[in-house]
């Protein structure tokens, strides 16, 4: 298998609220496909992102049970400048996110904090000088 | 905020087992950084991927509580050919994944199935002619 993720789907309890956060709040352009029941977004690097009612994702994947809450997956939004971590956290709060952990300097030499989207999905906002970013936002993991 | 995800972190209960699955099983090249406590991988499209003990992810993110199990996030691995869905599902099972839903034709015109990695994280394997793939694996979401 090639090293890739094609699509990240977030199961949400209120699709309209999630769309307000990602489309209207963060400003991500939403695809015209999907109709009323699902929202798709083109992310950088040829990655797709979807918002879908959580019970439909449970049903479609046959995941079996859904205890609710955290499931052991976190997404990260890296930024090229140290101060941008704090600015992004302040920005998302204005649009309905909650801070899980305020920005702090990290033992690994960067700076990061975490917010939860309106469904509680955790996002880290990180400046990581060890993983340099290209002008297109691509992250370079050292070999 | 720009439309991007920089890093996907999967919380795992047994890091060595997870590394065996993703590095040795799927064949993804692991970064030399991170040491014994975390594993990083470069994915296509400038995306990074990490495996980290789940309790440390809970602690770092201040997520509060971890009920275990599914958390409402699914990843997808898209393939350019219909038959490849079945081949990928057969392949991952040989390396320790379990099938959540066998491949089936979808109402939206493609074909997909789901597997769970050794920690239960759900992955969809999908052929989606509506989201064409570039030669580099990039997915194009219709505008």
Interface residues (C-beta under 8 A of the other chain):
Chain A: X1 X2 X3 X4 X5 X6 X7 X8 X9 X10 X11 X12 X26 X27 X28 X29 X31 X32 X33 X40 X41 X42 X43 X44 X45 X46 X47 X48 X49 X54 X57 X58 X60 X61 X62 X63 X64 X65 X66 X67 X68 X69 X70 X71 X72 X73 X74 X75 X76 X77 X78 X88 X91 X92 X100 X101 X114 X116 X119 X121 X122 X124 X126 X130 X131 X133 X134 X136 X137 X138 X139 X140 X141 X142 X143
Chain B: X1 X2 X3 X4 X5 X6 X7 X8 X9 X10 X11 X12 X26 X27 X28 X29 X31 X32 X33 X40 X41 X42 X43 X44 X45 X46 X47 X48 X49 X54 X57 X58 X60 X61 X62 X63 X64 X65 X66 X67 X68 X69 X70 X71 X72 X73 X74 X75 X76 X77 X78 X88 X91 X92 X100 X101 X114 X116 X119 X121 X122 X124 X126 X130 X131 X133 X134 X136 X137 X138 X139 X140 X141 X142 X143
